[in-house]
Structures are given as C-alpha cells and as structure tokens.
Amino acid sequence: MPVPSHSTSVFNETTLPAALRGEHKTKAGVWGVIQVIEGELGFSLVNGDGETVLTPDNPGLILPEQLHWVELIGPVRVQVHFYDQAPDLRDHHRHTGPSAAPADITA
C-alpha cells in the first residue's frame, strides 16, 4: 500500500492558499489526493474531464502533471497528500483526522 511522500497542513476556508484555487499541477511522477476532512470542495480539471464535489466520502485524485484547481463551496477542512506512485483512494475514504506529515504544498 503506497504511503504519502508528504502532505500539506490542514487548510480551512480561510487558510486555503490562493495558489490552490488557481490553475496548477503536480510535478512529473507525483500523484495527489485531495482529502476533505469536513465539508465540501469543488474540484475541476482543466482539460474539461469533469467538475466534482469532493467530500469525506469522495476524495479527489490528481494525476502527475494534471492541471486542476479547487473552489470553496463553504466551510471546509482539507489536506492534500502526495505520492510517488499511484495511491489507492480507498485509503482516503472517511479519513478520521489529518496526517502528521510536515506541510509542503510544492509537489
């Protein structure tokens, strides 16, 4: 089972960095999982493959170098986990709390 190489801090609706709300992507060879701990978060892919509402039961998968952005819907607690191989999203459903990994949002 893959484990995150690093994770961000837990963000809320006031601390979510503007850079994550704008178009951005992970580096080559880096997958991301957007884990909503509480609330909802909009997730969109630049290529138009979909707009999704992420919840604690529905984490968001980011493929390497995939352009995307998130949108606030309301109060939220969210953390992003980064992997050097494809993660298993089943590991992120109904996550009970944030990871203790150090903050680092530059994947």
C-alpha positions in Angstrom: 0.0 0.0 0.0 1.6 3.3 -1.1 2.2 5.9 1.7 2.3 9.6 1.1 5.8 11.1 0.5 4.5 14.3 2.1 1.3 16.1 3.0 0.1 19.7 3.3 -1.1 21.3 6.5 -4.8 21.0 7.1 -6.4 24.0 5.5 -9.8 25.6 6.1 -11.9 28.0 4.1 -9.8 31.0 5.3 -6.3 29.4 5.1 -6.6 27.5 1.8 -3.8 29.1 -0.3 -4.9 31.1 -3.3 -2.4 29.1 -5.4 -4.5 26.0 -4.9 -7.6 27.9 -6.1 -5.9 28.8 -9.3 -4.8 26.5 -12.1 -1.8 24.4 -11.0 -0.4 20.9 -11.4 1.8 18.4 -9.7 5.3 17.6 -10.9 6.1 14.7 -13.2 5.8 11.4 -11.3 3.7 12.9 -8.4 0.1 11.9 -7.7 -2.0 13.8 -5.3 -5.1 13.0 -3.2 -7.3 15.9 -2.0 -8.7 14.6 1.3 -11.7 16.6 2.5 -12.0 16.1 6.3 -15.1 18.2 6.8 -17.4 20.0 4.4 -17.2 20.1 0.6 -14.8 21.4 -2.0 -15.2 21.9 -5.7 -12.5 20.2 -7.9 -12.1 20.8 -11.6 -9.8 19.6 -14.3 -8.5 22.0 -16.9 -9.0 19.5 -19.8 -12.7 19.6 -19.1 -12.9 15.9 -17.9 -15.1 16.9 -15.1 -16.1 19.1 -12.2 -16.6 17.2 -9.0 -17.7 18.0 -5.4 -15.2 16.4 -3.0 -16.4 15.2 0.4 -15.0 13.0 3.1 -16.6 10.1 1.2 -15.3 11.3 -2.2 -11.6 12.3 -2.3 -10.0 13.8 -5.4 -7.3 12.1 -7.3 -4.7 14.2 -9.1 -2.6 12.5 -11.8 1.0 13.6 -12.4 1.2 17.0 -14.2 -2.6 17.2 -14.4 -3.8 20.8 -14.5 -6.6 21.4 -11.9 -8.0 23.8 -9.4 -10.3 23.8 -6.4 -13.2 26.0 -5.4 -14.6 26.8 -2.0 -18.2 25.8 -1.5 -18.4 26.6 2.2 -16.7 25.8 5.5 -14.2 23.0 4.9 -11.2 21.3 6.3 -8.9 19.7 3.7 -5.4 18.2 3.3 -3.5 17.1 0.2 -1.3 14.0 0.3 1.4 13.4 -2.4 2.6 10.1 -3.6 5.5 8.9 -5.8 3.2 6.1 -7.2 -0.5 5.7 -7.8 -2.4 5.8 -4.5 -5.4 3.7 -3.5 -8.3 6.1 -3.0 -9.9 3.6 -0.7 -7.3 4.6 1.9 -8.8 8.1 1.9 -12.5 7.5 2.4 -13.8 8.7 5.7 -10.4 9.8 6.9 -10.7 10.4 10.6 -8.1 13.1 11.0 -5.2 14.9 9.4 -1.9 13.3 8.6 1.0 14.3 10.9 3.3 14.8 7.8 5.0 18.2 7.5 3.5 20.9 5.5 4.6 21.1 1.9 2.4 22.1 -1.0 5.1 22.2 -3.7 4.6 18.8 -5.3 
